[in-house]
């Protein structure tokens, strides 16, 4: 059958002689051209012809180049669109004579309006004689197509020695069984498609191949001789594709290999199948052994037909079965209760909503009275001011060591995995001596004898600005799955409770107030409900708070205003993101400049969604604060920033403004990714580094799903902190100069149960939430405060003032009480110790109580050699006498250009002077018109270390 071409608008012709020519001339000495002539480019690399074309809209367009090449040699060119390479080494093969004119085609993306299309010779023979360019804009969605040379090739090569191919060439299979070409076809909707292979076979022998879709449903297709290698024909078969990326592999079945493969085209021929099966019914627990659980259920139904079922345990795939109504999940822990759910799927890849969920407990392990052997020699391997590192020799067991208990001063302090032989224990007191010993345990609960006991003592050390977890205290208890957490300007936090849909305001002193309930929010008996929360970067003026939550129609982003007592004026900014019992994503994070809001979404339990650019599920989204879509997003008109995600629940930016994300894996690997514009992160069929990951962005860090299930992520001084649920620990990793994650540390394993969210507060400490979300008990979670100690590495990085001690009263002369007028006050003198590697310094002065007047003053770009500032700095955006230093204050007019002291109006307010060490001599993105919030954000993003000098004041005018 003939394959329908994409619907195109009428072509517009652009004659080459009217284009911009570099190293070439217009000639008319070879007949057959159109217009007034053609362009003969010089026979040198770099000769070029640049057309200016106009597109009526942004989108795909077919470029048709009419050319002649009277030589036997290919004359390739690079085709660029608006300065970006669109086609690399586009072939222009010989046409037999200079009077023989033929056409070559390529499809590219154009912007609406004017576009520059440039053809640049890449070889010493220059390009072909060029007659014209015709541009045909796609009037509707183009056919799904991939050139063979752009596919994944195994045992084959790309060639261009036989004329008549499309694109840049074709694939010549090796003459062996198993040589293959694997195409990726991104279908807009699931359903039956015609797959049409364009090929040539210059022999008289059939060269059949086996065609699979995503590794299943093999069909053997005959590719008989075509009479010559320059004679191209097509073969078509019908397959069912799912919405999103489909991997179609054509594998040679004989020793002759496959035919020469030109391209694959897919056309939807049946009605789209976007209808998911009904949920399986009446899921029941049948029975168990010590390491398996058996389940059964009643059939789901589907408009076409159910093809199989996936069995999940609390959001992680355990096993898949075909169209049967029972399954056994194996490899489980003994005497453990699991939470089971089943999903149905059809041929098009549509996945049902969840069945009912049922608990199913494994039986106790067989009698095992043999304890593990005693751990080998315990020793100390390092210390910081708040932690110690220890190591020991591995224990052995007749069945298997499942973990280690680490005891400090006779009490269980922390655990470690059964495969571990080292641990870092944090939250300790500098200089205090602790007695430490370790013992092993197995699945039956047998405990080994204790190792030798050693004494350890935390001591200062490590690199400058390294954020080490110190003392831990509880801020608040009685919360119910505290999922999202964001700080108000006064230092208190807004917290979402996933299960109750309440938004809480929580102070560091532990005061907890309900300020609203998210309208229309609903749970999913899994991972849906009130999720991420963010506070507007311009909160002082707009009072906006953003929440991502589940509702009847999916998941959505909403916005409200906080008047200090309650959230009002709820407005939906983005909705309809698919939901399921699990995999709803939900984290929110503003960009460092405050211009964009990033949103993580889950794949809604349907892996097809992640690769499908026609849904917001399985993505990281980027919108303006009003919910509108930025024009420079990678996919025009779409909120999608990156795709191929399974379930991202952690987002944050590093000092270079790069976005990092933590992502739940399926059954093998969890991951942390460095997010790039338009990046494909592989899910599915790639999980972490496992599976078919060709052409996708590799993760920067992976863990076994049994050791992580990462949720919240925050970055302090380019150290990434990740909170884990299954892993019940915090990971900390350093971002090195190459953008890799190194120096991993594990903190608090098993100490506080499942962990959900980590956020750094305005003093550089961490707030951590627990998430005991599987026990069915309301209000049993906590919000913890972890003191972060920034190592000095050769002298503590510390800010002091001769005017007042830490946490003392700020003298009246440095406040509005000095002259009775707010603003234009004398600044106190400051001094500090060098931070290694600092290029410059900054100080931000903040009122920790008054919401509207939190940020009083900032000074930045203080030269890196400076160690102090004098009293009473002069006025001006450029600070007099302080080199490159700039300053800004919260006042207006002259008050905005000089230190603005405390003026709380009689009440005693806490204040902070935060000193930042900077990785740049000039903080980018700040002008005299920048707001205080924008200045603070820019300073934080350039910071490698920070330290706080506290003060108090009760001044009044």
HUPE-V500659 format. One record per backbone hydrogen bond with DSSP energy under -0.5 kcal/mol. NH is the residue of the N-H (numbers start at 1). CO is the residue of the C=O. Records with the same first field share a line. If there is no record, write none. Layout:
NH = CO ; CO
This chain:
4 = 2
9 = 137
12 = 135
14 = 133
16 = 131
18 = 15
19 = 16
20 = 50
21 = 19
22 = 48
25 = 40
27 = 38
33 = 30
37 = 34
38 = 27
39 = 130
40 = 25 ; 38
41 = 39
42 = 23
44 = 42
46 = 121
47 = 44
48 = 22
49 = 119
50 = 20
51 = 49 ; 117
53 = 51 ; 115
55 = 113
59 = 110
61 = 108
62 = 136
63 = 61 ; 106
64 = 62 ; 134
65 = 63 ; 104
66 = 64 ; 132
67 = 65 ; 102
68 = 129
75 = 92
77 = 90
78 = 120
79 = 87
80 = 78 ; 118
81 = 84
82 = 116
84 = 81
86 = 79
87 = 79
89 = 87
90 = 77
95 = 69
96 = 69 ; 71
100 = 97
101 = 99
102 = 67
104 = 65
106 = 63
108 = 61
110 = 59
113 = 55
115 = 53
117 = 51 ; 115
118 = 80 ; 116
119 = 49
120 = 78 ; 118
121 = 47
122 = 76
123 = 76
126 = 123
129 = 68
130 = 39
131 = 66 ; 129
132 = 66
133 = 14
134 = 64
135 = 12
136 = 62 ; 134
137 = 135
138 = 60
139 = 7
140 = 7
144 = 266
145 = 143
146 = 264
148 = 262
150 = 147
151 = 148
152 = 182
153 = 151
154 = 180
157 = 172
159 = 170
165 = 162
169 = 166
170 = 159
171 = 261
172 = 157 ; 170
173 = 171 ; 259
174 = 155
176 = 174
178 = 252
179 = 176
180 = 154
181 = 250
182 = 152
183 = 181 ; 248
185 = 183 ; 246
186 = 184
187 = 185 ; 244
191 = 241
193 = 239
194 = 267
195 = 193 ; 237
196 = 194 ; 265
197 = 195 ; 235
198 = 196 ; 263
199 = 233
200 = 260
207 = 223
209 = 221
210 = 251
211 = 209 ; 219
212 = 210 ; 249
213 = 216
214 = 212 ; 247
216 = 213
219 = 211
221 = 209 ; 219
226 = 201
227 = 201 ; 203
231 = 228
232 = 230
233 = 199
235 = 197
237 = 195
239 = 193
241 = 191 ; 239
243 = 348
244 = 187
246 = 185
248 = 183 ; 246
249 = 212 ; 247
250 = 181
251 = 210 ; 249
252 = 179
253 = 208
257 = 254
260 = 200
261 = 171 ; 259
262 = 198 ; 260
263 = 198
264 = 146
265 = 196
266 = 144
267 = 194
269 = 192
270 = 192
273 = 190
274 = 272
276 = 274
278 = 301
281 = 298
284 = 296
286 = 284 ; 294
287 = 294
289 = 292
293 = 329
294 = 287
295 = 327
296 = 284
297 = 325
298 = 281
307 = 345
308 = 345
309 = 321
310 = 343
311 = 319
312 = 310 ; 341
313 = 316
314 = 312 ; 339
316 = 313
317 = 666
318 = 311
319 = 311
321 = 309
324 = 322
327 = 295
329 = 293
331 = 291
332 = 291
335 = 363
336 = 333
338 = 360
340 = 338 ; 358
341 = 312
343 = 310
345 = 308
346 = 350
347 = 305
349 = 346
352 = 344
355 = 342
358 = 340
360 = 338
362 = 336
363 = 289
371 = 369
373 = 396
375 = 449
376 = 393
379 = 391
381 = 389
382 = 389
384 = 387
388 = 425
389 = 382
390 = 423
391 = 379
392 = 421
402 = 441
403 = 441
404 = 416
405 = 439
406 = 414
407 = 405 ; 437
408 = 411
409 = 435
411 = 408
413 = 406
414 = 406
415 = 749
416 = 404
418 = 402
420 = 417
423 = 390
424 = 746
425 = 388
426 = 424
427 = 469
428 = 386
431 = 458
432 = 429
434 = 456
436 = 434 ; 454
437 = 407
439 = 405
441 = 403
442 = 446
443 = 400
445 = 442
448 = 440
451 = 438
454 = 436
456 = 434
458 = 432
459 = 384
465 = 791
466 = 463
468 = 466 ; 789
470 = 787
473 = 785
475 = 783
476 = 783
479 = 781
481 = 479
482 = 770
483 = 481 ; 496
484 = 496
486 = 494
488 = 492
491 = 488
493 = 506
494 = 486
495 = 504
496 = 484
497 = 502
498 = 481 ; 496
499 = 480
501 = 497
503 = 516
504 = 495 ; 502
505 = 513
506 = 493 ; 504
507 = 511
510 = 507
513 = 505
515 = 503 ; 513
516 = 503
518 = 501
521 = 518
522 = 550
524 = 528
527 = 581
530 = 498
531 = 529 ; 548
532 = 586
534 = 546
536 = 544
539 = 536
541 = 538
542 = 538
543 = 539
545 = 560
546 = 534
547 = 558
548 = 532
549 = 556
550 = 529
551 = 554
554 = 551
555 = 577
556 = 549
557 = 574
558 = 547
559 = 571
560 = 545
561 = 568
562 = 543
563 = 561 ; 566
567 = 515
568 = 561
571 = 559
573 = 557
574 = 557
577 = 555
586 = 600
587 = 648
589 = 598
591 = 596
594 = 591
597 = 623
598 = 589
599 = 621
600 = 587
601 = 619
603 = 646
604 = 583
606 = 603
609 = 606
610 = 607
611 = 607 ; 608
612 = 608 ; 609
613 = 611
615 = 612
618 = 602
619 = 616
620 = 642
621 = 599
622 = 639
623 = 597
624 = 628
625 = 595
627 = 624
633 = 630
635 = 640
636 = 634
638 = 635
641 = 620
642 = 620
643 = 679
644 = 610 ; 618
645 = 618
648 = 601
649 = 662
650 = 662
652 = 660
654 = 658
657 = 654
659 = 675
660 = 652
661 = 673
662 = 650
663 = 671
664 = 647
670 = 703
671 = 663
672 = 701
673 = 661
675 = 659 ; 673
678 = 641
679 = 676
681 = 643 ; 679
683 = 644
686 = 682
687 = 685 ; 690
688 = 686
689 = 687
690 = 687
692 = 685
693 = 691
696 = 693
697 = 680
698 = 696
700 = 672
701 = 672
703 = 670
705 = 668
707 = 704
711 = 723
712 = 756
714 = 721
716 = 719
719 = 716
720 = 733
721 = 714 ; 719
722 = 731
723 = 712
724 = 729
725 = 709
727 = 708
730 = 747
731 = 722
732 = 745
733 = 720
734 = 742
735 = 718
736 = 734 ; 740
739 = 736
741 = 700
742 = 734 ; 740
745 = 732
747 = 730
750 = 728
751 = 748
752 = 748
755 = 724
756 = 769
757 = 769
759 = 767
761 = 765
764 = 761
766 = 786
767 = 759
768 = 784
769 = 757
770 = 782
771 = 754
773 = 771
775 = 772
780 = 777
781 = 479
783 = 476
784 = 768
785 = 473
786 = 766
787 = 471 ; 785
789 = 468 ; 787
790 = 788
791 = 466 ; 789
798 = 796
800 = 831
801 = 804
804 = 801
807 = 950
808 = 805 ; 950
810 = 952
814 = 811
815 = 812
816 = 902
818 = 812 ; 815
819 = 816
820 = 816
821 = 816
825 = 899
826 = 813
830 = 869
831 = 800
832 = 867
833 = 798
836 = 834
838 = 835
839 = 918
840 = 918
841 = 862
842 = 916
843 = 859
844 = 914
845 = 857
846 = 844 ; 912
847 = 854
848 = 846 ; 910
851 = 849
853 = 850
854 = 851
856 = 845 ; 854
857 = 845
858 = 888
859 = 843
860 = 886
862 = 841
864 = 839
866 = 863
869 = 830
872 = 827
876 = 897
879 = 877 ; 885
882 = 879
885 = 882
886 = 860
887 = 877
888 = 858
889 = 896
890 = 856
891 = 895
895 = 892
896 = 893
897 = 894
898 = 895
901 = 899
902 = 814
905 = 955
906 = 955
909 = 907 ; 953
911 = 951
912 = 846
913 = 949
914 = 844 ; 912
915 = 913 ; 947
916 = 842
917 = 945
918 = 840
919 = 942
926 = 923
930 = 927
935 = 931
936 = 932
937 = 933
938 = 934
939 = 935
940 = 936
941 = 937
942 = 938 ; 939
943 = 940
944 = 917
945 = 917
947 = 915
949 = 913
950 = 948
951 = 911
952 = 808
953 = 909
